[in-house]
Amino acid sequence: MISKRLTPSMTALQCFEAAARHLSFTRAAQELHLTQSAVSKQVAQLEEMLCHNLFERVRQRLYLSPAGSLYLAEVHKILTQVDISSRYILSYGGETEVLRIATQPTFGDRWLVPKLKDFAAKHPNIHLDVRNELEPFDVLQAKADIAFFFGQGSWPGARCIELFREAVVPVCAPGFVAEGSDASSRHTLLQCTSRPQAWHEWFLEQGLHSQNSYHGPRFDTFYMCIRAAQSGYGVALVPQYLVAEELANASLMIPWGYTMPSAGAHFIAHAEHAGEIPKVKAFLKWMVDYLKAHPDF
């Protein structure tokens, strides 16, 4: 037999939170526009459900019990999330749809976000909710409507559309690598967590050997690798399109000339069943049309 879920009412949680904050049922009642007895009754029912006293009464003063202090932290999270979610919906008009997009951080910051103004101008009734993801996204569980990712374009249950391929280049601060120094010399190689074999493959493609291709400071994102390279920390191996601005303004340089095509490509994905949803369909068409109009983006 499945046990009954513990689902206290929102009123009970609000009464408990207010009473805990004021350490007074009377002041909580005034804030919530209830009677003192109503607040007291809600808290008593909550204590009965939880099988713990949430308050202790000492010399006619109210104190949180140890269980009450623990529960208050959880209730704060619940009430805050309800408030955020309600304001989130309130902020959109009745004709507005929300399209949730998941993207890896540096790709989103450097490539995707600068282009979204064009989409917004063409589709003012579709509000974009863009969030960073480092791990593979799961559009199948409705965590996102659209996901951008780098890889081989294979994702069970999802339709993946190839956007473009990339090439990676080594970059460092001007003067960090001595002129004439070759790549096989010992340098600090900055590693990106998402592509741990990048330096090894870069050396291998040229028939070079390096004992430290897997060694060096490791960073979660390309953005951090780029910033570390700019600061003179080491040499980063990054997609060239991500550092076009830094190469143009000479805050970064390419110390060794070999450019390596990446094994994968950038894709946009959505759940197979979502392809005909108007907001998803509109974004996909815009993305494909944009790339056709801006082949060098």
HELIX and SHEET records of a PDB file:
HELIX    1   1 MET A   10  HIS A   22  1                                  13    
HELIX    2   2 PHE A   25  LEU A   32  1                                   8    
HELIX    3   3 GLN A   36  LEU A   50  1                                  15    
HELIX    4   4 PRO A   66  LEU A   90  1                                  25    
HELIX    5   5 PRO A  105  PHE A  107  1                                   3    
HELIX    6   6 GLY A  108  LEU A  112  3                                   5    
HELIX    7   7 VAL A  113  LYS A  115  5                                   3    
HELIX    8   8 LEU A  116  LYS A  122  1                                   7    
HELIX    9   9 VAL A  139  GLN A  141  5                                   3    
HELIX   10  10 ALA A  198  GLU A  205  1                                   8    
HELIX   11  11 PHE A  222  GLN A  230  1                                   9    
HELIX   12  12 GLN A  240  VAL A  243  5                                   4    
HELIX   13  13 ALA A  244  ALA A  248  1                                   5    
HELIX   14  14 GLU A  272  ALA A  274  5                                   3    
HELIX   15  15 PRO A  278  ALA A  293  1                                  16    
SHEET    1   A 2 PHE A  55  VAL A  58  0                                        
SHEET    2   A 2 ARG A  61  LEU A  64 -1                                        
SHEET    1   B 8 ILE A 126  ASN A 132  0                                        
SHEET    2   B 8 GLU A  97  THR A 103  1                                        
SHEET    3   B 8 ILE A 146  GLY A 151  1                                        
SHEET    4   B 8 MET A 260  ALA A 271 -1                                        
SHEET    5   B 8 ALA A 158  VAL A 171 -1                                        
SHEET    6   B 8 VAL A 235  PRO A 239 -1                                        
SHEET    7   B 8 LEU A 189  CYS A 192  1                                        
SHEET    8   B 8 ARG A 218  PHE A 219  1                                        
END                                                                             
